[in-house]
Amino acid sequence: GPCTECSCASGKEPDKDPSHTKKKENGDRLCVPKIFFGTRTHKQITQISRELKRTAYSCVPMTILSSRDYTCIHPVVSHSSNRNEMCVELLEGKHGKSCSFYHGVHKLCEQHALQPVPGLYQAWDIEDLVRVGRKLRACPYFTARELMVGADIVFCPYNYLLDPQIRDSMDINLKDQVVILDEAHNIEDCARESVSYGVTESQLRAAREELDFMVSNSIRQKHHEPLRAVCCSLI
């Protein structure tokens, strides 16, 4: 059963226990690791956060990492087929506009920490976060990433943990952390997908034509000739 000393069991906020200090960069504090909980699908995260809500630990700081497909609430970007690129362009202000939802992230983070919104003071799922994000006009995608800093448990799909590029872009550092993989027999396929890449025959032919052009115009021939040979052999 749950530990009786845990104030979570009584539903009160746990007192800040000094021995529970997060590790400072210089490494002289006790390190409390984060738990990264990886699942196969986003749907499974919803089920697991529902289970967490039923335990004595439902008030433990948490977050759910997920793609913009699930968490973008910008009226134009969220309906686009290339949400990631459009989001980045907006944030860089390429067209003189930025994203007001991104600039509202602090509202959602503060709201989460100080004045619990119904449905967010306990374990929550992506739909809860998106609902409150719409209400506060604050971006759920970047809020979820911000909340990772103070979270004790982080839920995400497997590939966020397995794919080095995603890990990098999401600032996930697994060193000295606890990693739990649900239905781990799926990991082999997922790892294989993370380092696999698919190209069509027409893409290969287009690449070969461009490489032909480079070689015939004496542009860095020693680099382009081997690449052309690879394209030819694959075709």
Buried (B, 14 or more C-beta within 10 A) or exposed (E): EEEEEEEBBEEEEBEEEEEEEEEEEEEEEEEEBBBBBBBBEBEBBBEBBEEBBEEBBBBBBBBBBBBBEBBBBBEEBBEBEEBBEBBEBBEEEEEEEEBEBBBBBEBBBEBBEEEEBEBBBBBBBBEBBBBBBEEBEBBBBBBBBBBBEBBBBBBBBBBBBBBEEBBEEBEBEEEEBEEBBBEEEBBEEBBEBBEEEEEEEEEBEEBBEBBBEBBEEEEEEEEBEEBBEBBEEEE
